[in-house]
Amino acid sequence: MKLNKIALALAGVAAMLAVSGCATITRGTNDVFVVETFPVGASVKTSNGYFCDSTPCSLKMPRKSEFTVTITKAGYKTWTGNVTNKVSGAGGAGMAGNVLVGGIIGAAVDGSNGSMLDLVPNPLVVTLEKEDGAEKKD
């Protein structure tokens, strides 16, 4: 009987360690990056290979990404900017859960795979400027 209780306790500890990557489980390693432009209908390309042909658009990409975004539309100046990442409130809470439960393995997993991070800015909202001499139309 004692052996069954010990085996059950060990199985519980093993299960906790297996799921101790809280942020990885609850948030995943990808984020949906949203791009909105005024006017709509611009093309978006990122330095890490993602793109969309017409805004508004959403791109699913790794949370730990850091990249440059280039937005183009005929008759408007090209816009270029940077997107980075930061530890999110929910990601920090997931890490705190690892610490409280004693999940060193989970903390290492969450820290290395980007699940604690959010892309910033997100959404990316850009107002495009008319090119000089471009006819005004919306």
C-alpha positions in Angstrom: 0.0 0.0 0.0 2.8 2.4 0.9 4.5 1.7 -2.4 1.4 2.6 -4.3 1.2 6.0 -2.5 4.9 6.6 -3.3 4.4 5.7 -6.9 1.4 7.9 -7.1 3.3 10.8 -5.6 6.2 10.3 -8.0 3.8 10.2 -10.9 2.3 13.5 -9.7 5.7 15.1 -9.4 6.6 13.9 -12.9 3.4 15.3 -14.3 4.0 18.6 -12.7 7.5 18.8 -14.2 6.1 17.8 -17.6 3.7 20.7 -17.6 5.7 23.2 -15.7 6.4 25.3 -18.8 3.3 27.3 -17.9 3.7 30.1 -20.4 4.5 27.6 -23.2 1.3 25.7 -22.5 -1.0 28.7 -21.9 0.3 31.1 -24.5 2.3 29.2 -27.0 5.4 30.3 -28.8 3.7 32.2 -31.6 1.8 35.5 -31.6 -0.6 37.1 -34.1 1.0 40.3 -35.3 -1.5 42.8 -36.7 -0.8 45.6 -39.2 -3.3 48.4 -39.9 -2.7 51.3 -42.2 -4.5 54.4 -43.2 -5.3 54.3 -46.0 -5.9 50.5 -46.2 -4.6 48.3 -49.0 -0.9 48.6 -48.4 1.6 45.8 -48.8 3.6 44.6 -45.8 7.0 42.8 -45.8 9.1 41.8 -42.8 12.8 41.2 -42.6 12.1 37.7 -41.3 10.3 36.6 -44.4 6.6 37.3 -43.5 4.4 39.4 -45.8 0.8 40.3 -46.7 -0.5 41.9 -49.8 -3.2 44.2 -48.4 -3.8 45.8 -45.0 -5.3 45.3 -42.6 -3.7 41.9 -42.1 -2.5 39.5 -39.4 0.6 37.4 -39.5 1.3 34.5 -37.1 5.0 34.6 -36.1 7.3 33.6 -33.3 6.9 35.6 -30.1 10.7 36.0 -29.8 11.0 37.7 -33.2 12.7 41.0 -33.8 12.4 42.4 -37.3 12.0 45.4 -39.6 8.6 46.1 -41.2 8.4 47.8 -44.6 5.0 49.1 -45.8 4.4 50.2 -49.3 1.4 51.6 -51.3 1.4 53.3 -54.7 1.3 57.1 -54.3 2.6 57.0 -50.7 6.0 57.2 -49.1 7.5 53.8 -48.0 7.3 53.4 -44.3 9.9 51.3 -42.4 10.0 50.6 -38.7 11.2 48.0 -36.1 9.3 45.5 -34.1 10.8 43.9 -31.0 9.5 41.9 -28.1 9.2 42.3 -24.3 8.1 40.1 -21.4 4.3 40.3 -21.2 2.3 40.4 -18.0 0.9 37.0 -18.8 4.3 35.6 -19.7 5.7 36.9 -16.4 2.8 35.2 -14.6 3.6 32.0 -16.3 7.2 32.2 -15.2 6.1 33.0 -11.6 4.0 29.9 -11.7 7.1 27.9 -12.7 9.0 29.4 -9.7 6.2 28.7 -7.3 5.7 25.1 -8.4 9.4 24.6 -8.5 9.5 23.9 -12.2 13.1 24.7 -13.1 12.7 22.8 -16.3 9.5 24.8 -17.2 11.3 28.1 -16.3 14.1 27.1 -18.7 11.7 26.2 -21.4 9.7 29.3 -21.1 12.8 31.5 -21.0 14.3 30.0 -24.1 11.4 29.5 -26.5 9.9 33.1 -26.3 6.5 32.1 -24.8 6.9 34.8 -22.1 7.2 37.5 -24.8 4.8 39.7 -26.7 5.7 41.5 -30.0 5.7 45.3 -29.6 4.2 47.3 -31.0 1.2 45.1 -31.7 -1.0 46.1 -33.4 1.2 48.2 -35.6 -0.9 51.2 -36.8 0.7 53.4 -39.5 -0.7 56.4 -41.3 1.1 56.6 -44.7 2.2 60.0 -46.1 1.4 61.0 -49.6 4.4 61.2 -52.0 5.2 64.7 -53.2 3.1 65.5 -56.2 0.8 62.5 -55.6 -2.8 63.1 -56.3 -4.9 63.0 -53.1 -7.4 60.1 -52.9 -8.6 58.0 -50.1 
